[in-house]
Amino acid sequence: MSIKLGSIVMVLMVFFIAKISFETAIAEKNPESINERSPASIDQSYRDHMMTKH
């Protein structure tokens, strides 16, 4: 009685998809946990560079 590797992979994939679905459902119920994107340092460096160039 052997377990095939494909069946193990399928079970792991089902658990992974269920985990992602659960996390997505929880995140939609709590919109406060979603933060606005802060400006990246590369964006700030570009702005600083453009301001000093003019």
C-alpha positions as CSV (number, residue, x, y, z in Angstrom):
1,M,0.0,0.0,0.0
2,S,1.9,3.0,-1.3
3,I,1.0,6.6,-1.5
4,K,1.9,8.2,-4.8
5,L,3.8,11.5,-4.9
6,G,1.1,13.1,-7.1
7,S,-1.5,12.5,-4.5
8,I,0.6,14.2,-1.8
9,V,1.2,17.1,-4.1
10,M,-2.5,17.5,-4.8
11,V,-3.3,17.4,-1.0
12,L,-0.7,20.1,-0.3
13,M,-2.0,22.2,-3.2
14,V,-5.6,22.0,-1.8
15,F,-4.4,23.0,1.7
16,F,-2.4,25.9,0.2
17,I,-5.4,27.2,-1.9
18,A,-7.7,26.9,1.2
19,K,-5.2,28.8,3.3
20,I,-5.0,31.6,0.7
21,S,-8.8,31.7,0.4
22,F,-9.2,31.9,4.2
23,E,-6.7,34.7,4.5
24,T,-8.4,36.7,1.7
25,A,-11.8,36.3,3.3
26,I,-10.4,37.5,6.6
27,A,-8.6,40.5,5.0
28,E,-11.8,41.7,3.3
29,K,-13.7,41.8,6.6
30,N,-11.0,44.0,8.1
31,P,-10.3,46.9,5.7
32,E,-8.4,48.8,8.5
33,S,-5.5,46.4,8.2
34,I,-4.8,47.6,4.6
35,N,-2.4,50.5,4.8
36,E,-1.8,53.2,2.1
37,R,1.4,52.7,0.2
38,S,4.1,54.9,1.5
39,P,6.3,56.5,-1.1
40,A,9.3,54.3,-1.8
41,S,12.8,55.7,-1.2
42,I,13.5,55.5,-5.0
43,D,10.5,57.8,-5.6
44,Q,11.7,60.3,-3.0
45,S,15.3,60.2,-4.5
46,Y,13.9,60.8,-8.0
47,R,11.8,63.8,-6.7
48,D,14.8,65.2,-4.9
49,H,17.0,64.8,-8.0
50,M,14.4,66.5,-10.2
51,M,14.0,69.4,-7.8
52,T,17.7,70.1,-7.6
53,K,18.1,69.8,-11.4
54,H,15.7,72.7,-12.2
